[in-house]
């Protein structure tokens, strides 16, 4: 989670027009976010456990698929921004859900 946070901070500090710094922080965010969601599956229970697994798997599979297949990937027709959203949105969904999961556990 800490690496995910540092990566997201770097993406905010270095917008897309800065080139390499943005790309490095974005890749850090993508990988750390996917791994955080996957490992979140180990510490959660109930239906959210499966959502965590799904979010992490989608983010990492799309990332690795695009890195390996490039423009041959089925989602490549969406453009780089569309593929990026297939990586980022599951991570954002997981972060929001995980925060709610943790907040809900404190109430009981």
PyMOL commands that place a pseudoatom at each C-alpha (Angstrom):
pseudoatom trace, name=CA, resn=UNK, resi=1, chain=A, elem=C, hetatm=0, pos=[0.000, 0.000, 0.000]
pseudoatom trace, name=CA, resn=UNK, resi=2, chain=A, elem=C, hetatm=0, pos=[2.868, 2.385, 0.781]
pseudoatom trace, name=CA, resn=UNK, resi=3, chain=A, elem=C, hetatm=0, pos=[4.457, 1.830, -2.633]
pseudoatom trace, name=CA, resn=UNK, resi=4, chain=A, elem=C, hetatm=0, pos=[1.060, 2.360, -4.253]
pseudoatom trace, name=CA, resn=UNK, resi=5, chain=A, elem=C, hetatm=0, pos=[0.730, 5.667, -2.398]
pseudoatom trace, name=CA, resn=UNK, resi=6, chain=A, elem=C, hetatm=0, pos=[4.208, 6.846, -3.389]
pseudoatom trace, name=CA, resn=UNK, resi=7, chain=A, elem=C, hetatm=0, pos=[3.524, 5.896, -7.004]
pseudoatom trace, name=CA, resn=UNK, resi=8, chain=A, elem=C, hetatm=0, pos=[0.229, 7.780, -7.045]
pseudoatom trace, name=CA, resn=UNK, resi=9, chain=A, elem=C, hetatm=0, pos=[1.913, 10.820, -5.478]
pseudoatom trace, name=CA, resn=UNK, resi=10, chain=A, elem=C, hetatm=0, pos=[4.597, 10.708, -8.171]
pseudoatom trace, name=CA, resn=UNK, resi=11, chain=A, elem=C, hetatm=0, pos=[2.001, 10.508, -10.935]
pseudoatom trace, name=CA, resn=UNK, resi=12, chain=A, elem=C, hetatm=0, pos=[0.392, 13.629, -9.498]
pseudoatom trace, name=CA, resn=UNK, resi=13, chain=A, elem=C, hetatm=0, pos=[3.687, 15.494, -9.157]
pseudoatom trace, name=CA, resn=UNK, resi=14, chain=A, elem=C, hetatm=0, pos=[4.866, 14.548, -12.650]
pseudoatom trace, name=CA, resn=UNK, resi=15, chain=A, elem=C, hetatm=0, pos=[2.031, 14.928, -15.175]
pseudoatom trace, name=CA, resn=UNK, resi=16, chain=A, elem=C, hetatm=0, pos=[2.012, 13.051, -18.470]
pseudoatom trace, name=CA, resn=UNK, resi=17, chain=A, elem=C, hetatm=0, pos=[3.990, 15.715, -20.337]
pseudoatom trace, name=CA, resn=UNK, resi=18, chain=A, elem=C, hetatm=0, pos=[7.090, 15.091, -18.158]
pseudoatom trace, name=CA, resn=UNK, resi=19, chain=A, elem=C, hetatm=0, pos=[7.794, 11.803, -19.917]
pseudoatom trace, name=CA, resn=UNK, resi=20, chain=A, elem=C, hetatm=0, pos=[10.031, 9.349, -18.080]
pseudoatom trace, name=CA, resn=UNK, resi=21, chain=A, elem=C, hetatm=0, pos=[9.289, 10.364, -14.462]
pseudoatom trace, name=CA, resn=UNK, resi=22, chain=A, elem=C, hetatm=0, pos=[5.554, 10.073, -15.084]
pseudoatom trace, name=CA, resn=UNK, resi=23, chain=A, elem=C, hetatm=0, pos=[5.966, 6.713, -16.823]
pseudoatom trace, name=CA, resn=UNK, resi=24, chain=A, elem=C, hetatm=0, pos=[8.074, 5.293, -13.977]
pseudoatom trace, name=CA, resn=UNK, resi=25, chain=A, elem=C, hetatm=0, pos=[5.649, 6.433, -11.287]
pseudoatom trace, name=CA, resn=UNK, resi=26, chain=A, elem=C, hetatm=0, pos=[2.667, 5.235, -13.332]
pseudoatom trace, name=CA, resn=UNK, resi=27, chain=A, elem=C, hetatm=0, pos=[4.200, 1.784, -13.751]
pseudoatom trace, name=CA, resn=UNK, resi=28, chain=A, elem=C, hetatm=0, pos=[4.962, 1.708, -10.019]
pseudoatom trace, name=CA, resn=UNK, resi=29, chain=A, elem=C, hetatm=0, pos=[1.345, 2.600, -9.286]
pseudoatom trace, name=CA, resn=UNK, resi=30, chain=A, elem=C, hetatm=0, pos=[-0.039, 0.003, -11.699]
pseudoatom trace, name=CA, resn=UNK, resi=31, chain=A, elem=C, hetatm=0, pos=[2.085, -2.863, -10.391]
pseudoatom trace, name=CA, resn=UNK, resi=32, chain=A, elem=C, hetatm=0, pos=[1.786, -1.966, -6.701]
pseudoatom trace, name=CA, resn=UNK, resi=33, chain=A, elem=C, hetatm=0, pos=[-1.962, -1.393, -7.009]
pseudoatom trace, name=CA, resn=UNK, resi=34, chain=A, elem=C, hetatm=0, pos=[-2.560, -4.748, -8.645]
pseudoatom trace, name=CA, resn=UNK, resi=35, chain=A, elem=C, hetatm=0, pos=[-0.398, -6.538, -6.098]
pseudoatom trace, name=CA, resn=UNK, resi=36, chain=A, elem=C, hetatm=0, pos=[-2.048, -4.692, -3.203]
pseudoatom trace, name=CA, resn=UNK, resi=37, chain=A, elem=C, hetatm=0, pos=[-5.483, -5.744, -4.429]
pseudoatom trace, name=CA, resn=UNK, resi=38, chain=A, elem=C, hetatm=0, pos=[-4.370, -9.346, -4.842]
pseudoatom trace, name=CA, resn=UNK, resi=39, chain=A, elem=C, hetatm=0, pos=[-2.819, -9.469, -1.393]
pseudoatom trace, name=CA, resn=UNK, resi=40, chain=A, elem=C, hetatm=0, pos=[-5.900, -7.744, -0.007]
pseudoatom trace, name=CA, resn=UNK, resi=41, chain=A, elem=C, hetatm=0, pos=[-7.678, -10.979, -0.864]
pseudoatom trace, name=CA, resn=UNK, resi=42, chain=A, elem=C, hetatm=0, pos=[-5.660, -12.643, 1.887]
pseudoatom trace, name=CA, resn=UNK, resi=43, chain=A, elem=C, hetatm=0, pos=[-6.762, -10.280, 4.670]
pseudoatom trace, name=CA, resn=UNK, resi=44, chain=A, elem=C, hetatm=0, pos=[-10.419, -9.733, 3.799]
pseudoatom trace, name=CA, resn=UNK, resi=45, chain=A, elem=C, hetatm=0, pos=[-13.498, -11.914, 4.165]
pseudoatom trace, name=CA, resn=UNK, resi=46, chain=A, elem=C, hetatm=0, pos=[-16.888, -12.301, 2.588]
pseudoatom trace, name=CA, resn=UNK, resi=47, chain=A, elem=C, hetatm=0, pos=[-17.830, -11.046, -0.856]
pseudoatom trace, name=CA, resn=UNK, resi=48, chain=A, elem=C, hetatm=0, pos=[-15.247, -8.264, -0.766]
pseudoatom trace, name=CA, resn=UNK, resi=49, chain=A, elem=C, hetatm=0, pos=[-12.548, -10.913, -0.756]
pseudoatom trace, name=CA, resn=UNK, resi=50, chain=A, elem=C, hetatm=0, pos=[-13.581, -11.975, -4.253]
pseudoatom trace, name=CA, resn=UNK, resi=51, chain=A, elem=C, hetatm=0, pos=[-13.923, -8.391, -5.469]
pseudoatom trace, name=CA, resn=UNK, resi=52, chain=A, elem=C, hetatm=0, pos=[-10.383, -7.757, -4.257]
pseudoatom trace, name=CA, resn=UNK, resi=53, chain=A, elem=C, hetatm=0, pos=[-9.098, -10.766, -6.152]
pseudoatom trace, name=CA, resn=UNK, resi=54, chain=A, elem=C, hetatm=0, pos=[-10.966, -9.765, -9.307]
pseudoatom trace, name=CA, resn=UNK, resi=55, chain=A, elem=C, hetatm=0, pos=[-9.775, -6.148, -9.228]
pseudoatom trace, name=CA, resn=UNK, resi=56, chain=A, elem=C, hetatm=0, pos=[-6.148, -7.136, -8.756]
pseudoatom trace, name=CA, resn=UNK, resi=57, chain=A, elem=C, hetatm=0, pos=[-6.330, -9.820, -11.427]
pseudoatom trace, name=CA, resn=UNK, resi=58, chain=A, elem=C, hetatm=0, pos=[-7.941, -7.538, -14.016]
pseudoatom trace, name=CA, resn=UNK, resi=59, chain=A, elem=C, hetatm=0, pos=[-5.433, -4.739, -13.415]
pseudoatom trace, name=CA, resn=UNK, resi=60, chain=A, elem=C, hetatm=0, pos=[-2.387, -6.994, -13.613]
pseudoatom trace, name=CA, resn=UNK, resi=61, chain=A, elem=C, hetatm=0, pos=[-3.654, -9.124, -16.510]
pseudoatom trace, name=CA, resn=UNK, resi=62, chain=A, elem=C, hetatm=0, pos=[-4.404, -6.063, -18.634]
pseudoatom trace, name=CA, resn=UNK, resi=63, chain=A, elem=C, hetatm=0, pos=[-1.036, -4.517, -17.746]
pseudoatom trace, name=CA, resn=UNK, resi=64, chain=A, elem=C, hetatm=0, pos=[0.956, -7.664, -18.541]
pseudoatom trace, name=CA, resn=UNK, resi=65, chain=A, elem=C, hetatm=0, pos=[-1.177, -8.394, -21.598]
pseudoatom trace, name=CA, resn=UNK, resi=66, chain=A, elem=C, hetatm=0, pos=[-0.547, -4.955, -23.051]
pseudoatom trace, name=CA, resn=UNK, resi=67, chain=A, elem=C, hetatm=0, pos=[3.166, -5.131, -22.275]
pseudoatom trace, name=CA, resn=UNK, resi=68, chain=A, elem=C, hetatm=0, pos=[3.455, -8.517, -24.027]
pseudoatom trace, name=CA, resn=UNK, resi=69, chain=A, elem=C, hetatm=0, pos=[0.972, -8.160, -26.884]
pseudoatom trace, name=CA, resn=UNK, resi=70, chain=A, elem=C, hetatm=0, pos=[1.079, -4.403, -27.474]
pseudoatom trace, name=CA, resn=UNK, resi=71, chain=A, elem=C, hetatm=0, pos=[-1.278, -3.397, -30.257]
pseudoatom trace, name=CA, resn=UNK, resi=72, chain=A, elem=C, hetatm=0, pos=[-2.270, -7.041, -30.809]
pseudoatom trace, name=CA, resn=UNK, resi=73, chain=A, elem=C, hetatm=0, pos=[-4.158, -7.000, -27.497]
pseudoatom trace, name=CA, resn=UNK, resi=74, chain=A, elem=C, hetatm=0, pos=[-7.961, -6.930, -27.918]
pseudoatom trace, name=CA, resn=UNK, resi=75, chain=A, elem=C, hetatm=0, pos=[-8.247, -3.767, -25.788]
pseudoatom trace, name=CA, resn=UNK, resi=76, chain=A, elem=C, hetatm=0, pos=[-5.635, -1.917, -27.882]
pseudoatom trace, name=CA, resn=UNK, resi=77, chain=A, elem=C, hetatm=0, pos=[-8.420, -0.506, -30.036]
pseudoatom trace, name=CA, resn=UNK, resi=78, chain=A, elem=C, hetatm=0, pos=[-9.305, 1.726, -27.077]
pseudoatom trace, name=CA, resn=UNK, resi=79, chain=A, elem=C, hetatm=0, pos=[-5.936, 3.484, -27.358]
pseudoatom trace, name=CA, resn=UNK, resi=80, chain=A, elem=C, hetatm=0, pos=[-3.351, 3.828, -24.635]
pseudoatom trace, name=CA, resn=UNK, resi=81, chain=A, elem=C, hetatm=0, pos=[-5.725, 5.902, -22.490]
pseudoatom trace, name=CA, resn=UNK, resi=82, chain=A, elem=C, hetatm=0, pos=[-8.448, 3.273, -22.718]
pseudoatom trace, name=CA, resn=UNK, resi=83, chain=A, elem=C, hetatm=0, pos=[-6.068, 0.487, -21.771]
pseudoatom trace, name=CA, resn=UNK, resi=84, chain=A, elem=C, hetatm=0, pos=[-4.759, 2.596, -18.896]
pseudoatom trace, name=CA, resn=UNK, resi=85, chain=A, elem=C, hetatm=0, pos=[-8.288, 2.965, -17.556]
pseudoatom trace, name=CA, resn=UNK, resi=86, chain=A, elem=C, hetatm=0, pos=[-8.723, -0.833, -17.582]
pseudoatom trace, name=CA, resn=UNK, resi=87, chain=A, elem=C, hetatm=0, pos=[-5.695, -0.916, -15.300]
pseudoatom trace, name=CA, resn=UNK, resi=88, chain=A, elem=C, hetatm=0, pos=[-6.441, 2.069, -13.067]
pseudoatom trace, name=CA, resn=UNK, resi=89, chain=A, elem=C, hetatm=0, pos=[-10.202, 1.802, -12.513]
pseudoatom trace, name=CA, resn=UNK, resi=90, chain=A, elem=C, hetatm=0, pos=[-10.105, -1.641, -10.855]
pseudoatom trace, name=CA, resn=UNK, resi=91, chain=A, elem=C, hetatm=0, pos=[-7.371, -0.341, -8.537]
pseudoatom trace, name=CA, resn=UNK, resi=92, chain=A, elem=C, hetatm=0, pos=[-9.398, 2.751, -7.642]
pseudoatom trace, name=CA, resn=UNK, resi=93, chain=A, elem=C, hetatm=0, pos=[-12.492, 0.600, -7.075]
pseudoatom trace, name=CA, resn=UNK, resi=94, chain=A, elem=C, hetatm=0, pos=[-10.468, -1.667, -4.801]
pseudoatom trace, name=CA, resn=UNK, resi=95, chain=A, elem=C, hetatm=0, pos=[-8.912, 1.213, -2.819]
pseudoatom trace, name=CA, resn=UNK, resi=96, chain=A, elem=C, hetatm=0, pos=[-12.330, 2.715, -2.195]
pseudoatom trace, name=CA, resn=UNK, resi=97, chain=A, elem=C, hetatm=0, pos=[-13.861, -0.616, -1.251]
pseudoatom trace, name=CA, resn=UNK, resi=98, chain=A, elem=C, hetatm=0, pos=[-10.933, -1.586, 0.969]
pseudoatom trace, name=CA, resn=UNK, resi=99, chain=A, elem=C, hetatm=0, pos=[-11.208, 1.692, 2.866]
pseudoatom trace, name=CA, resn=UNK, resi=100, chain=A, elem=C, hetatm=0, pos=[-14.911, 1.038, 3.404]
pseudoatom trace, name=CA, resn=UNK, resi=101, chain=A, elem=C, hetatm=0, pos=[-14.176, -2.545, 4.422]
pseudoatom trace, name=CA, resn=UNK, resi=102, chain=A, elem=C, hetatm=0, pos=[-11.663, -1.395, 7.019]
pseudoatom trace, name=CA, resn=UNK, resi=103, chain=A, elem=C, hetatm=0, pos=[-13.960, 1.361, 8.300]
pseudoatom trace, name=CA, resn=UNK, resi=104, chain=A, elem=C, hetatm=0, pos=[-16.838, -1.105, 8.635]
pseudoatom trace, name=CA, resn=UNK, resi=105, chain=A, elem=C, hetatm=0, pos=[-14.748, -3.519, 10.643]
pseudoatom trace, name=CA, resn=UNK, resi=106, chain=A, elem=C, hetatm=0, pos=[-14.063, -0.851, 13.272]
pseudoatom trace, name=CA, resn=UNK, resi=107, chain=A, elem=C, hetatm=0, pos=[-17.783, -0.361, 13.897]
pseudoatom trace, name=CA, resn=UNK, resi=108, chain=A, elem=C, hetatm=0, pos=[-18.390, -3.880, 15.230]
for i in range(1, 108): cmd.bond("trace and resi %d" % i, "trace and resi %d" % (i + 1))
show_as sticks, trace
zoom trace
